[in-house]
């Protein structure tokens, strides 16, 4: 699983890439596809909508459940990736480049300091995979 070094990561498996002084691009990590979750629908906000950190700004729908997307930084949505709304498969195939979700003008760029650097995010997902493995084994034994 790729974890690009040029981004920061939220506890909720979103990545944030600072593009300009106050502009950040936000997307999902490969963690979703690695967990064998195929995304079938995405709901994103409109441009101009404002959010505080940890507000729900959209959702991803798989065959089995809906995942709320929690805003990793406070700000105003300045661009929505229309490509993922038209072709959700981009999220499953290329979540780090073509599959970004939104661009936000950050209200407080210092909130980036609260996100995980790549090496800490790697530790987090390793721990989560270790928790998932016993669940999968017990499901297969049944």
C-alpha positions as CSV (number, residue, x, y, z in Angstrom):
1,X,0.0,0.0,0.0
2,X,1.4,3.4,-1.0
3,X,1.7,6.2,1.5
4,X,3.0,9.2,-0.3
5,X,5.6,11.2,1.6
6,X,4.4,14.6,0.4
7,X,1.1,14.5,2.4
8,X,-0.3,14.4,6.0
9,X,-2.9,12.0,7.1
10,X,-6.0,12.0,9.4
11,X,-7.0,9.3,11.8
12,X,-10.0,8.7,9.5
13,X,-7.9,7.7,6.5
14,X,-7.9,11.0,4.6
15,X,-4.8,12.6,3.2
16,X,-4.1,16.4,3.0
17,X,-1.6,17.9,0.6
18,X,-0.8,21.6,1.0
19,X,-0.7,23.2,-2.4
20,X,-0.4,26.9,-1.7
21,X,-0.1,29.0,1.4
22,X,-3.7,28.3,2.5
23,X,-5.0,25.8,-0.1
24,X,-5.0,22.1,0.7
25,X,-6.2,19.2,-1.5
26,X,-7.9,16.3,0.4
27,X,-8.6,12.7,-0.6
28,X,-8.9,9.2,0.7
29,X,-6.0,6.8,1.3
30,X,-5.5,3.4,-0.2
31,X,-6.7,2.0,3.1
32,X,-10.2,1.6,1.8
33,X,-9.3,-0.5,-1.2
34,X,-6.8,-2.5,0.8
35,X,-9.6,-3.5,3.1
36,X,-11.4,-4.8,0.1
37,X,-14.0,-2.0,0.3
38,X,-15.2,-1.1,-3.2
39,X,-16.6,2.4,-3.3
40,X,-19.8,2.6,-5.4
41,X,-20.9,6.2,-4.7
42,X,-19.5,9.4,-3.3
43,X,-21.3,12.4,-1.9
44,X,-19.3,15.7,-1.8
45,X,-20.1,19.3,-0.8
46,X,-20.7,22.3,-3.0
47,X,-18.0,24.9,-3.6
48,X,-18.2,27.7,-1.1
49,X,-19.4,25.6,1.8
50,X,-17.6,26.1,5.1
51,X,-16.6,23.4,7.6
52,X,-14.9,23.2,10.9
53,X,-12.4,20.4,11.5
54,X,-14.1,17.1,12.2
55,X,-17.4,18.2,10.5
56,X,-18.9,15.6,8.1
57,X,-18.4,17.1,4.6
58,X,-19.5,14.1,2.6
59,X,-19.6,10.3,2.4
60,X,-18.4,7.2,0.6
61,X,-20.8,4.4,0.0
62,X,-19.7,0.8,-0.5
63,X,-21.9,-2.2,-1.1
64,X,-22.1,-2.9,2.6
65,X,-21.9,0.5,4.4
66,X,-21.6,4.3,4.2
67,X,-18.5,6.0,5.5
68,X,-18.7,9.7,6.7
69,X,-15.9,11.9,5.5
70,X,-14.6,14.1,8.4
71,X,-12.9,17.4,7.5
72,X,-9.3,17.2,8.6
73,X,-8.8,21.0,8.6
74,X,-11.2,24.0,9.0
75,X,-12.0,25.9,5.8
76,X,-14.0,26.7,2.8
77,X,-14.4,24.3,-0.2
78,X,-12.9,26.1,-3.2
79,X,-13.0,23.2,-5.7
80,X,-14.7,19.8,-6.0
81,X,-13.3,17.0,-8.1
82,X,-16.1,16.5,-10.6
83,X,-14.3,13.5,-12.1
84,X,-14.9,11.4,-9.0
85,X,-18.6,12.3,-9.0
86,X,-18.8,11.2,-12.7
87,X,-16.6,8.1,-12.3
88,X,-16.3,6.8,-8.8
89,X,-14.0,4.0,-9.9
90,X,-11.2,6.6,-9.9
91,X,-11.3,6.4,-6.1
92,X,-10.7,2.7,-6.2
93,X,-8.0,2.9,-8.8
94,X,-6.0,6.2,-8.1
95,X,-7.0,7.8,-4.8
96,X,-3.8,9.9,-4.5
97,X,-3.7,11.6,-7.9
98,X,-6.8,11.7,-10.1
99,X,-9.0,10.6,-7.2
100,X,-8.7,13.6,-4.9
101,X,-12.0,14.8,-3.4
102,X,-11.9,18.5,-2.6
103,X,-9.7,21.6,-2.3
104,X,-10.1,23.7,0.7
105,X,-8.9,27.2,1.6
106,X,-7.8,26.6,5.2
107,X,-9.0,28.9,7.9
108,X,-6.1,27.9,10.2
109,X,-3.1,26.2,8.5
110,X,-1.6,25.4,11.9
111,X,-4.2,22.6,12.1
112,X,-2.0,20.7,9.7
113,X,0.3,20.2,12.8
114,X,-2.4,17.9,14.3
115,X,-2.3,15.5,11.3
116,X,-0.1,12.4,11.1
117,X,3.1,12.4,9.1
118,X,3.5,9.5,6.7
119,X,5.6,7.3,9.1
120,X,3.0,7.7,11.9
121,X,0.1,6.9,9.5
122,X,1.9,3.8,8.4
123,X,2.1,2.6,12.0
124,X,-1.6,3.4,12.5
125,X,-2.7,1.3,9.5
126,X,-0.4,-1.5,10.4
127,X,-2.1,-1.7,13.8
128,X,-5.5,-1.6,12.2
129,X,-4.7,-4.4,9.8
130,X,-3.4,-6.5,12.7
131,X,-6.8,-6.0,14.3
132,X,-8.7,-7.0,11.1
133,X,-6.7,-10.2,10.5
134,X,-8.1,-12.1,13.5
135,X,-11.6,-11.0,12.5
136,X,-11.2,-12.4,8.9
137,X,-9.7,-15.7,10.2
138,X,-12.6,-16.3,12.6
139,X,-15.1,-15.4,9.8
140,X,-13.5,-17.9,7.5
141,X,-13.5,-20.7,10.2
142,X,-17.3,-20.3,10.6
